[in-house]
Amino acid sequence: MSTRQPSRAAALARLYDLDLAVDPGDLDLYRALADRTGGPIIELCAGSGRLLVPLAEAGHEITGLDVDPTMLDRARARSAAAGPAVAQRVRLVEGDLFSTAIPGAGTFRLGILGLNSLLLLGGPRRQRAAIAILAGLLAPGGVAVVDTWLPQGEDLGRFDGRLGLEWLRQDPETGRDVTKTAAAWYDSATRAVTLTTIFDEGLPGEAPVRWTREDALHLVAADELRLHAEDAGLEVEVVAGDYDLSPLQPDDGRAILVARRPSGP
């Protein structure tokens, strides 16, 4: 048996999927919106196909854009494993969303920027630009969805570099035990959260292999989401606090924007 270690990028892509093995609960929302709008669908920052492939399995044509080729490799393998009919409905595009021309721009009935992806794109100007790009990809009447984390004040107070254990799981792909620990720092001047994530994996009795990643998340307020969408020419249907699209409440930990591109000129 080969003992060669996988590349860091491939390992982190695999561990990203393990991290999201517990469903965040957003897929049902996208299925319902896809049934409402029909296709085609565009997902920006599509990652490993966690949302993309189930939507293709539901019969929708979908394009996924991501800058990370290792994540797209996993999305490609996931769509292939779902069968030829599903794979034919999936188009994957590698590139930076700020500079990549996406086939079908202006024809998409549903556009998705899911699960905190907006927070990883940079500060307010880049977030505003990303929502404008998403809006520009939609057909008239098309719907955009943006899903972001809204940490509470007590959460931010704990982001002082303390290391905490988040979970222990077995990776079904490797059979190895994996622990995830993380530490975060909050900068109130920039509203940025610097997150260091550590994955240790190994078989019982062997020295673990450690993989680390660092991310900078630029927080966005719910009213900023609304303003970014309006500046992009979208009509905001709701800024919700949960995936059931219930109205946002002061103690909600998420903001889910649903906005529509006007049908008229």
ChimeraX attribute file (.defattr): number of C-alpha atoms within 10 A of each C-alpha:
attribute: neighborCount
match mode: 1-to-1
recipient: residues
	/A:1	3
	/A:2	4
	/A:3	5
	/A:4	6
	/A:5	9
	/A:6	9
	/A:7	10
	/A:8	14
	/A:9	15
	/A:10	17
	/A:11	14
	/A:12	18
	/A:13	21
	/A:14	18
	/A:15	18
	/A:16	14
	/A:17	17
	/A:18	16
	/A:19	17
	/A:20	10
	/A:21	12
	/A:22	8
	/A:23	9
	/A:24	9
	/A:25	10
	/A:26	15
	/A:27	17
	/A:28	14
	/A:29	15
	/A:30	20
	/A:31	18
	/A:32	11
	/A:33	18
	/A:34	21
	/A:35	15
	/A:36	12
	/A:37	16
	/A:38	17
	/A:39	20
	/A:40	21
	/A:41	28
	/A:42	29
	/A:43	24
	/A:44	22
	/A:45	27
	/A:46	26
	/A:47	25
	/A:48	26
	/A:49	25
	/A:50	18
	/A:51	20
	/A:52	29
	/A:53	25
	/A:54	19
	/A:55	24
	/A:56	25
	/A:57	17
	/A:58	12
	/A:59	16
	/A:60	21
	/A:61	21
	/A:62	23
	/A:63	23
	/A:64	25
	/A:65	21
	/A:66	21
	/A:67	17
	/A:68	18
	/A:69	18
	/A:70	20
	/A:71	24
	/A:72	23
	/A:73	17
	/A:74	19
	/A:75	23
	/A:76	19
	/A:77	14
	/A:78	19
	/A:79	26
	/A:80	16
	/A:81	12
	/A:82	15
	/A:83	11
	/A:84	10
	/A:85	13
	/A:86	22
	/A:87	19
	/A:88	13
	/A:89	19
	/A:90	24
	/A:91	16
	/A:92	21
	/A:93	20
	/A:94	17
	/A:95	16
	/A:96	14
	/A:97	19
	/A:98	11
	/A:99	8
	/A:100	13
	/A:101	11
	/A:102	17
	/A:103	11
	/A:104	14
	/A:105	15
	/A:106	15
	/A:107	17
	/A:108	28
	/A:109	24
	/A:110	29
	/A:111	32
	/A:112	23
	/A:113	21
	/A:114	20
	/A:115	16
	/A:116	19
	/A:117	19
	/A:118	26
	/A:119	22
	/A:120	16
	/A:121	19
	/A:122	16
	/A:123	18
	/A:124	17
	/A:125	10
	/A:126	15
	/A:127	22
	/A:128	19
	/A:129	18
	/A:130	22
	/A:131	24
	/A:132	18
	/A:133	17
	/A:134	26
	/A:135	27
	/A:136	19
	/A:137	24
	/A:138	25
	/A:139	21
	/A:140	18
	/A:141	18
	/A:142	25
	/A:143	28
	/A:144	30
	/A:145	23
	/A:146	22
	/A:147	25
	/A:148	23
	/A:149	21
	/A:150	19
	/A:151	15
	/A:152	13
	/A:153	9
	/A:154	8
	/A:155	10
	/A:156	16
	/A:157	10
	/A:158	13
	/A:159	17
	/A:160	14
	/A:161	14
	/A:162	10
	/A:163	14
	/A:164	12
	/A:165	11
	/A:166	11
	/A:167	11
	/A:168	14
	/A:169	15
	/A:170	15
	/A:171	18
	/A:172	9
	/A:173	8
	/A:174	11
	/A:175	12
	/A:176	16
	/A:177	16
	/A:178	23
	/A:179	18
	/A:180	20
	/A:181	17
	/A:182	18
	/A:183	18
	/A:184	20
	/A:185	18
	/A:186	22
	/A:187	13
	/A:188	9
	/A:189	6
	/A:190	10
	/A:191	14
	/A:192	20
	/A:193	20
	/A:194	19
	/A:195	18
	/A:196	17
	/A:197	18
	/A:198	19
	/A:199	21
	/A:200	17
	/A:201	24
	/A:202	18
	/A:203	14
	/A:204	9
	/A:205	6
	/A:206	8
	/A:207	10
	/A:208	16
	/A:209	12
	/A:210	14
	/A:211	16
	/A:212	14
	/A:213	13
	/A:214	13
	/A:215	14
	/A:216	18
	/A:217	21
	/A:218	21
	/A:219	23
	/A:220	20
	/A:221	14
	/A:222	20
	/A:223	11
	/A:224	13
	/A:225	24
	/A:226	20
	/A:227	15
	/A:228	20
	/A:229	27
	/A:230	17
	/A:231	14
	/A:232	19
	/A:233	16
	/A:234	24
	/A:235	18
	/A:236	18
	/A:237	13
	/A:238	18
	/A:239	23
	/A:240	20
	/A:241	24
	/A:242	19
	/A:243	17
	/A:244	12
	/A:245	15
	/A:246	12
	/A:247	14
	/A:248	17
	/A:249	12
	/A:250	8
	/A:251	11
	/A:252	15
	/A:253	14
	/A:254	23
	/A:255	27
	/A:256	26
	/A:257	22
	/A:258	24
	/A:259	24
	/A:260	25
	/A:261	23
	/A:262	15
	/A:263	9
	/A:264	6
	/A:265	4
